[in-house]
Amino acid sequence: MIELEGLTKDFGSLRAVDGIDLTIPRGQFFAVLGPNAAGKTTTIKMMVGLIRPTSGRARIAGFDIQGQPLEARARLSYVPDFPFLYEKLTPAEFLRFTGRLFRMPEAGIREGCEELIPRFNLEEWLNQPIESLSHGTRQRIAIASALLHRPEVFIIDEPMVGLDPHHARVVKDILRERATRDGMTVFLSTHQVGVAEEMADRIGVFHQGRVIACGDADELRRLSGTRGTLEAAFLALTRGDTHHPTPG
C-alpha cells in the first residue's frame, strides 16, 4: 500500500534522506521513530507529493505520487504536526468543504460527520469560526476531516501534539479501528516511544536519513542488543551510524 524505492532527497550538499527502501502493506499500522533531523518529515513530504525527491519514488496504493498525483492523493490523507485550516470557516463548513474536495456524495459527507463529530467531541464548536478555537480543537478538526473520505492510506506527523489525554486516546482508538476493520494503512511519525510501542504493528527507526532498523518492539530490542525498554533499544540503535538488518 506504501512503497518507497531508493527515496532520496538532497538540499544542496546536505543529504536529508538517503535511499530509503520500505514497503508497508494494506492495513498495517507503521510508526516511525527518529531523533531530530533524521529525515522523517522530509520523507513524509515526498510521500504526499509536497516536495520532489532527488531520486527514487514513492507509491501510494499502487500510484506513483509524482507520476500519478491525482490518483495517489485521492487515496491518502495527510495531517502534519501543525495543520493548515481555513480559519474563517466553521468546523461544520470545513468538514463539508473537505468532503466535496474528495468528491464525496452529500449522503457520504453526512454519514461521515455523524460518526466523527461525536467521536471527536466537536458538537460544541461546530458553528464557531476555526480562528477562535484552541490548538487542540483545531487538531481534532484536522484529523476528523482527514478521516472523512475513508482514505486507504493515512499519514500523520506527531498526532498527539496539543491533544489532551482523552482526545489522544480517541485518535489512537479510531486509527487502530480503521486499520483493523477497514484495512487503512497508517504511517505515523512520532517522538513518543510509548505511542509507537502501543500502537504499531511495525516500527521503523530513522537515523541520518536512513532506516537503520525495522520490526516490532521485540525485534528492535534484539537488534539493539538490549533487554529493557523500547526507549533503551531506540537510544542504543541511534547512538552510532551502523546499519542494522531489518527483519520482516
Buried (B, 14 or more C-beta within 10 A) or exposed (E): BBBBBEBBBBEEEEBBBBBBEBEBEBBBBBBBBBBEBBBBBBBBBBBBBEBEBBEBBBBBBEBBBBEBBEBBBBBBBBBBBEBEBEEEBBBBBBBBEBBEEBEBEEEBBEEBBEEBBEBBEBEEBBEEBBEEBEEBBBBBBBBBBBBBBBBBBBBBBBBBBBBEEEBBEBBBEBBBEBBEEEEBBBBBBBBBBEBBBEBBBBBBBBBBBBBBBBBBBEBBBBBBEBEEBBBBBBBBBBEEEEEBEBEE
